[in-house]
Amino acid sequence: MIRSELTSEIQKLFVAILLFVIVFISFPVDVQAITKPFGGRTLTAISCRNAVIYTIIGPPVGGSYIWGPFTRTFLYGPPSVGRWNLGTAGPPSICVVSINPPIFFFGLTMIMLGTSGGI
């Protein structure tokens, strides 16, 4: 008796999850709604152990960002100190600087990036 009740509850949960997924997939999400534009001069660029570069970008639209190998990068390559940047960023990411002692930096993932040619 208890086993059949448990099976019934699992089936109900499965159907609820399935309906949620179907409804969630039915409504497309605007890509611009989940990206943030940024632009400014690179103030700091730190290479990380997980093959990304942690950057702090100054005004006019600055913040902490993380460049990775999957960032669509135009013409002059990844960010470096003194260059001007313009691009879009997405979800948060992590930069592992050191494992022992643990040093981590957090920032938004760069989705697209264009940098200036010189300092």
C-alpha positions in Angstrom: 0.0 0.0 0.0 2.7 2.5 1.0 4.7 1.6 -2.1 1.8 2.3 -4.5 1.3 5.7 -2.7 5.0 6.5 -3.2 4.8 5.6 -6.8 1.8 7.7 -7.3 3.5 10.7 -5.7 6.6 10.3 -7.9 4.4 10.2 -11.0 2.6 13.4 -9.9 6.0 15.1 -9.3 7.2 13.9 -12.7 4.1 15.2 -14.5 4.5 18.6 -12.6 8.1 18.9 -13.6 7.3 18.0 -17.2 4.6 20.6 -17.4 6.9 23.2 -16.0 9.6 22.5 -18.5 7.1 22.5 -21.4 5.7 25.9 -20.3 9.2 27.3 -19.7 10.4 26.3 -23.1 7.2 27.6 -24.8 8.1 31.3 -24.0 11.3 32.5 -25.7 13.6 34.7 -23.7 15.0 37.9 -25.3 18.8 37.6 -25.3 19.1 41.4 -24.7 17.2 40.9 -21.4 20.0 38.8 -20.0 23.0 40.8 -21.2 24.6 43.9 -19.8 26.5 46.4 -22.0 29.8 47.7 -20.7 32.5 50.0 -21.8 35.6 51.8 -20.4 39.3 51.6 -19.9 40.9 48.4 -18.3 42.2 49.3 -14.9 43.3 45.8 -13.9 43.9 42.5 -15.8 44.8 39.4 -13.8 45.4 36.0 -15.4 43.7 33.2 -13.6 44.4 29.5 -13.2 41.2 28.5 -14.9 42.3 30.0 -18.3 40.3 33.3 -17.9 41.3 36.9 -17.3 39.7 38.9 -14.5 39.4 42.6 -15.5 38.2 45.7 -13.7 36.9 48.2 -16.2 36.6 51.9 -15.3 34.1 54.5 -16.3 31.8 55.2 -18.1 30.2 51.8 -17.6 32.7 49.8 -15.6 32.7 46.9 -13.2 34.3 43.5 -12.7 34.3 41.2 -15.7 35.8 37.9 -16.7 37.2 37.3 -20.2 37.3 33.6 -21.2 38.3 31.5 -24.2 34.7 31.4 -25.4 34.3 35.2 -25.4 33.7 36.5 -28.9 36.7 38.8 -29.2 37.2 41.3 -32.0 40.4 42.5 -33.7 42.8 43.5 -30.9 42.4 40.5 -28.6 41.7 40.1 -24.9 41.7 42.9 -22.4 44.9 44.3 -21.1 45.7 47.3 -18.8 45.2 50.7 -20.5 43.1 49.5 -23.4 39.5 50.7 -24.0 36.8 48.0 -24.1 33.3 47.8 -25.4 31.1 44.8 -25.2 28.3 42.8 -23.5 28.4 40.6 -20.4 26.2 37.9 -19.2 25.9 35.6 -16.1 28.4 35.7 -13.2 31.6 33.7 -13.4 34.6 32.9 -11.2 38.4 33.5 -11.5 40.6 31.1 -9.6 43.9 33.0 -8.8 45.2 30.6 -6.2 44.1 27.3 -4.6 46.2 27.4 -1.5 45.5 29.9 0.0 42.1 30.1 -1.8 41.9 33.4 -3.7 38.8 33.8 -6.0 37.4 36.8 -7.9 33.9 37.1 -9.2 32.6 39.1 -12.2 30.2 39.0 -15.1 31.2 36.8 -18.0 32.1 38.7 -21.2 30.0 37.5 -24.1 31.4 39.9 -26.7 34.4 42.2 -26.5 36.1 44.7 -28.7 39.3 46.4 -27.5 41.3 49.4 -28.7 44.6 48.9 -30.6 46.9 50.8 -28.3 47.4 52.3 -24.9 
